[in-house]
């Protein structure tokens, strides 16, 4: 406690503040010599895609989101499902991808999709999104892969806060699918910004 007597009194309240989790940015409010840290509410958005046709044995970025230049995104959930009916068909390769969008950003050689706000304070989305790339974006780095049956298979991932998928400002995230047989895919990607 001897350290406290050498500090200006205006700094003393900061020594006893509870820390907010790193994943939740905080805002500070001051009233009557008391400083309170409160988690900042984040806006959550969802990018839906449906009936995206997959050609046999051809990789296709089915959905993608690009972060604004100076703002990170947290991917919080994703789902992919297929409309196949033959349970004997080979599974579809599902890839979670980090994408720089050096070429073919959302809306270029793809169908633009406006993210829909699903929670948080009302705000204008800053990110751009698209579905069904006809020419693959670059540069794609695969972060994770799974195989899902095309006969009604569903791949759903809810990302826990302890294992965040953070997209750096100006970069992107996408789901790339490779189906051995022609099938259509639907689903969504949810993120906070």
CORUR-V768401 format. One record per residue. N is the residue number from 1. PSI is psi in whole degrees, -180 to 180 (999 if undefined). D_CENTER is the distance of its C-alpha to the mean C-alpha in Angstrom with 2 decimals. Layout:
n={N & N}
psi={PSI & PSI}
d_center={D_CENTER & D_CENTER}
This chain:
n={1 & 2 & 3 & 4 & 5 & 6 & 7 & 8 & 9 & 10 & 11 & 12 & 13 & 14 & 15 & 16 & 17 & 18 & 19 & 20 & 21 & 22 & 23 & 24 & 25 & 26 & 27 & 28 & 29 & 30 & 31 & 32 & 33 & 34 & 35 & 36 & 37 & 38 & 39 & 40 & 41 & 42 & 43 & 44 & 45 & 46 & 47 & 48 & 49 & 50 & 51 & 52 & 53 & 54 & 55 & 56 & 57 & 58 & 59 & 60 & 61 & 62 & 63 & 64 & 65 & 66 & 67 & 68 & 69 & 70 & 71 & 72 & 73 & 74 & 75 & 76 & 77 & 78 & 79 & 80 & 81 & 82 & 83 & 84 & 85 & 86 & 87 & 88 & 89 & 90 & 91 & 92 & 93 & 94 & 95 & 96 & 97 & 98 & 99 & 100 & 101 & 102 & 103 & 104 & 105 & 106 & 107 & 108 & 109 & 110 & 111 & 112 & 113 & 114 & 115 & 116 & 117 & 118 & 119 & 120 & 121 & 122 & 123 & 124 & 125 & 126 & 127 & 128 & 129 & 130 & 131 & 132 & 133 & 134 & 135 & 136 & 137 & 138 & 139 & 140 & 141 & 142 & 143 & 144 & 145 & 146 & 147 & 148 & 149 & 150 & 151 & 152 & 153 & 154 & 155 & 156 & 157 & 158 & 159 & 160 & 161 & 162 & 163 & 164 & 165 & 166 & 167 & 168 & 169 & 170 & 171 & 172 & 173 & 174 & 175 & 176 & 177 & 178 & 179 & 180 & 181 & 182 & 183 & 184 & 185 & 186 & 187 & 188 & 189 & 190 & 191 & 192 & 193}
psi={-11 & -29 & -37 & -32 & -15 & -6 & 145 & 142 & -26 & -21 & -18 & -44 & -28 & -23 & -18 & 20 & 138 & 145 & 137 & 148 & 148 & -28 & -11 & 102 & 147 & 154 & 149 & 140 & 143 & 133 & 128 & 59 & 20 & 133 & 128 & 129 & 130 & 140 & 139 & 133 & 135 & 146 & 131 & 135 & 159 & 134 & 111 & 146 & 146 & 152 & 42 & 117 & 133 & 131 & 151 & 130 & 29 & 122 & 136 & 125 & 114 & -36 & 146 & 152 & 134 & 128 & 150 & 160 & -41 & 31 & 130 & 158 & 150 & 120 & 124 & -18 & 157 & 152 & 141 & 135 & 161 & 156 & 16 & 157 & -11 & 109 & -6 & -4 & 151 & 142 & 158 & 137 & 122 & 124 & 126 & 128 & 143 & 132 & 130 & -22 & 39 & -35 & 156 & 56 & 165 & 128 & -16 & 120 & 33 & 171 & 118 & 142 & 131 & 120 & 142 & 130 & 131 & -14 & 171 & 179 & 142 & 127 & 166 & 129 & 139 & -21 & 159 & 152 & 160 & 173 & 164 & 63 & 133 & -26 & 125 & 140 & 164 & 161 & 133 & 129 & 121 & 126 & -31 & 152 & 153 & 157 & 130 & 137 & 138 & -9 & 75 & 14 & 145 & 132 & 113 & 133 & 124 & 116 & 117 & 153 & -21 & -17 & 73 & 147 & 98 & 131 & 121 & 153 & 132 & -10 & -174 & 177 & 144 & 165 & 121 & 135 & 141 & 111 & 129 & -27 & 159 & 130 & 162 & 151 & 149 & 162 & -154 & 165 & 132 & 142 & 161 & 146 & 999}
d_center={45.07 & 47.25 & 44.17 & 43.58 & 46.96 & 46.09 & 42.84 & 42.97 & 42.70 & 39.77 & 37.59 & 38.71 & 36.20 & 33.27 & 34.58 & 34.05 & 30.63 & 28.17 & 25.00 & 21.62 & 18.94 & 17.13 & 13.74 & 15.43 & 16.94 & 20.48 & 23.00 & 26.69 & 29.50 & 33.16 & 36.10 & 39.64 & 39.06 & 36.06 & 32.54 & 29.74 & 26.12 & 23.75 & 19.98 & 18.43 & 16.74 & 13.22 & 12.26 & 9.69 & 8.95 & 8.85 & 9.42 & 12.32 & 14.28 & 17.70 & 20.69 & 19.30 & 22.33 & 22.23 & 25.38 & 27.07 & 26.14 & 23.93 & 20.38 & 18.18 & 14.64 & 14.04 & 10.84 & 8.93 & 7.20 & 9.15 & 9.14 & 12.64 & 15.25 & 15.70 & 12.57 & 9.69 & 6.14 & 4.99 & 2.36 & 5.66 & 6.93 & 7.90 & 11.50 & 13.91 & 17.60 & 20.68 & 23.96 & 26.37 & 29.58 & 31.26 & 30.52 & 32.32 & 29.75 & 27.90 & 24.27 & 21.32 & 19.38 & 15.61 & 13.72 & 10.22 & 10.53 & 10.13 & 11.78 & 13.99 & 14.95 & 18.51 & 19.65 & 18.47 & 15.73 & 14.28 & 17.57 & 19.73 & 20.93 & 18.33 & 18.23 & 16.42 & 14.47 & 14.24 & 11.27 & 13.16 & 13.21 & 13.62 & 14.54 & 15.57 & 18.06 & 18.55 & 17.24 & 16.62 & 13.15 & 13.16 & 10.41 & 11.68 & 10.71 & 13.05 & 14.22 & 17.15 & 17.84 & 21.60 & 21.56 & 18.85 & 16.91 & 17.74 & 17.28 & 15.25 & 15.02 & 14.48 & 12.86 & 13.87 & 16.01 & 17.51 & 20.33 & 20.39 & 23.54 & 23.63 & 26.10 & 23.96 & 21.53 & 18.26 & 15.33 & 13.20 & 11.09 & 10.57 & 9.29 & 12.20 & 12.23 & 14.59 & 12.29 & 9.16 & 6.72 & 7.20 & 7.06 & 10.61 & 12.10 & 13.15 & 11.13 & 8.45 & 6.49 & 8.39 & 10.30 & 13.97 & 16.79 & 20.44 & 22.89 & 26.52 & 27.75 & 26.84 & 24.52 & 21.97 & 18.40 & 16.49 & 13.31 & 10.00 & 6.21 & 5.58 & 4.07 & 7.02 & 9.01}
